[in-house]
Amino acid sequence: MGQFRYREQVAISLDAIWSVATLLAGTVVLRPYVVGFLAFFLVAGHRDLGPARTLGFLLWGFLVALGAELSSTRVGVPFGFYHYTGETAGAELFLSNVPFFSPLSFPFLAYASFCLARRALGPGWAGSRAGRLRMVALSGALMTLLDVVIDPLAVQGGRWFLGHIFDYPEGGAYFGVPLSNFVGWLLVGWATVGGYVWVAGEARPGSPPGGVALYYMVLAGNLALTLSIGELVMAGAGIVVHAVVFLLLYGVSRVPLGRWSSEGLSATP
């Protein structure tokens, strides 16, 4: 009898593993762009932070984002209340009510923003507490500015290959997105990069260009999709916002002297 129960438990476990593997494969098939960006992040992070820190960044960012999504879809904090439709349930992996690919996207977006902030502020950011705080603050802001393009497009997911996977019941002021969503992205960006900086610091110089390229790849891909569905005003708003951001970051990185230089902003105590 005991042997029969053991075999039954093993069979149930194998079925569960097979089910999860099948759903994970479905995520890869349905979300190849996420897998592609994730792979780019892993390669860039390996060269930049090293393998252990890259995996740590990935795990921490995933947990922060998953917690934020589970909370927001239940009590509306920090993104504001929204819900996933479950349209693809059974076709891709879900964690409770949240599609696996969604919190998996946040770490590479946070990393890309972290790299762009490092490129703008220069290598001296880790030398002082004020420099680290500025780095974290700028990283969160840059990640939020990516979402100025990402989320309005995602709301229109039924018009492209994302699908109608979520919605905001009460709509929102910015192309259907509530402003609370951007506050949530800012907080998640700060928590992800801030947690990494607090634990890992920057023991090695690092090489952020790969992450900078990732930032603009994500931006360009989302703008191209926005244009492809005919949302010219939405795309134009995103282009204007990021053109201004690019010019500001370029200006900060190019000022050679004084407290407003990249080194000054990074290292001022």
N, C-alpha and C positions, 0 to 999 in steps of 0.2 A: 504493500500500500504506500509506504514511504517512498519507494523508488518510483512508483507511478506519479506521485505528487511532484517529485523532483523533476521528472521528465516533463510534466505539464508546465511547471514554472519556467523551465528552460525554453520550452516552445513558446510560451507567452512572451518571455524576454526577447527571444529572437524575432518574433513578430513585431514587437514594439520597436526594436532596432531597425528592422527592415522598413517599417512605416516611416520612422523619422528620416532614414536615409532617402527614401523615395520622395518625401516632401522637401527635403533639402535639395535634392536634384531638381525638383520642380522650381525651387527658388532660383537656382542657377539658370534654368531654361527661361523662366519668365523675366529675370532681372540680370541679364548678362552685362549691362552697363555698370551695375553696382559691383559685380564680380571683377570687371575690368578695372574700375577705379580702385577697388580694394587691393588688387594685385599690384597696381602701380604704387599705391601707398606702401605696401610691404617691401617692395624693392627700394623705393626712395628712402623709407625709414631705416632699412637695413644699412644703407650707405651713410645715412645721416646720424642716426641715434645708436645704431647697433641693434642686433637681433633681439636681445632681451628687453631693451627699453621700448623697442617698437611693439613687441607683443604686449608689454605692460600698458603702453598707451592704448593699444587696440582693446584690451580687456577692460581697462578703466573707462574708456570712452563709451564702450558698449553698455556697461552696467549703469553708468550715469544716464545715458539716453533711454535705456529700457525702463529704469525707474521713473524717469520723467514722463514717458509715454503711458505707462501703466497708471500713473497718478492722474495725468491730464484726461485720459479717457474715462476716468471714474469721478474725479472731483474738480477737474478743470485747472489744476495747478501743475506745472508753471505755464503751459502753452495756451491756456484757455480750454474750454470744453470742446471736444470733437469726438467723433467715433469712427471706427473702421467698419465698413459695410460687410466685411466677410465674403465679398464677391469671389475671392480666390481661395477661400478655405477649402482644403482638400486637394488643392493644386500646388500650394507652396507651404512652407513651414511657418506656423504661427507659434508665438509664445504667449499663452493665454489668448487675449484678443488682438495682439499686436503682430503684424507680419515681421518675420525675422529680419528681412532685408532693411527695414526702416531704422532700428537702432544700430544695425551694422554699418549704416552709412555715416553716422555722426562722427566716429573716430577719424575717418580719413578727411572729412570736412574740417574737423578741428585741427588736425595735423597740417593740412594745407594752409589754414589761416595762421597757425603758429609759425610756419615757415615764412609766410609773407610778412608777418610782423617782425620776425627776426631779420629779414632782408632789409626792411625799412629802417629799423632802429639800430642796426649794426651789432657787432660782436660784444660790445661792452655791457649788454643788458643784465647778464648774470652777476656782475660785480657788485651790485648793491641791492638792498631791499626795494628801494624806489624803482630801480631799473626793472626788477622782476615784476613788480606790480604793474608798471606801465606795459610791459610785454603781455602780461595776462589780460589786461584791460583791452589792449589793441587787438589781441587775438580773438577775444570774444566778440568785439565789434565787427571785425572782418568776417567772422563766421555768420553773424546776423545779417550782414550785408549780402552775403551769398544767398541767404534765404529770401531776401527781397525779390530775387529772381526765381528761386526754386519753388517756393510754396504757392505763389499765384499760378504757376504752370501746373503744379500737382493738383490743385483744385479743379483744373480742366482735364484731369487724367482720362476721363471718358472719351476725350477727343484724340487721344494718342495711345501709345502702347502701355502706358502705366495702368490704365483702367480706372474705373470709378471705385477706388478702394477706401476713400474716407470723405467725410464732409464736416463742415462746421454748421450745426443746426441753425444758428442765428446769422450766418454769413459773416462778413467782415468789411471794414472800411477800405482796405487796400486790395482791390481786385478780388474781393471775396474772402480775404484773409483778415482775421481780427488782429488788432495791434498787440494784444496780449501774447500772440504767437511769437512775435519778434522779441518781446521781453523774455519769454521762455528760452528762445535760442541764445540770447545773450547770457542768461544764467547758466545754461548747459555748457556753452563755450567757455565761460569763466571757470566752471567747476572742472571741466575736462583738462584744459591747459593748466589751470592753477594747481590741480591735484598732481599732475605730472611734474610741474616745476618744483613743487614743494617736496616731493619724494625724491625725484631724480636730479634736479638741478641741471647743470650742463657741465659734466666732467670732461667732455671732449668738445673741440671747436665745432664740429658738425658741418653739414653742407646742405643748406636749405633750398638750393635751386630746384631740385626735383619736386619738392612740396609746392613751391611757387608755380611751377608748370602745372601741377595737379589743380591748384586753385583756378587757374585760368582755363584749363581744360573743362572743368565742371561748369564754370561760368559760360564759356562759349557754347558748350553742348546744350545747356538750358536755354540760352538766348536763341540758338538756332531752332530748337523745338518750338519755342514761343512764336517765332516768326512763321514756322511751317504751318501752324494752325490758324494763322491770320490775325493774331493778337498784336497788332502793330503798336498800339499805345502802351500796352504792357511791356513789350520788348523795348520800346523807346525809353520808358521810365527806368528800366534796368540798365540800359546802356548809359544814360545820363548819370545815374547814381555812381556807376562804377568808373566812368570816365573821370568824374570829379575825384573819387577816391584814389584812382591811379595817379592823377596829377599831384594830389596832396602827399601821397606816399613817396612819389618820385622827388618831390621838392624837399621833403624831410631828409631823404637819403643822400641828397646832393649838396645840402648846405654844409660847407666845410668847417666853419668855426662858430663858436658861441654856444649859448645854452640851448638853442633850438636845433643844433646839429644832431645827427643820429647818435653820436657818441655821448653828447651832452644829455640827451633825453634818456639814454639808457643808464648812464652812470651817475647822474646827479643824486646825491644822498637825500 
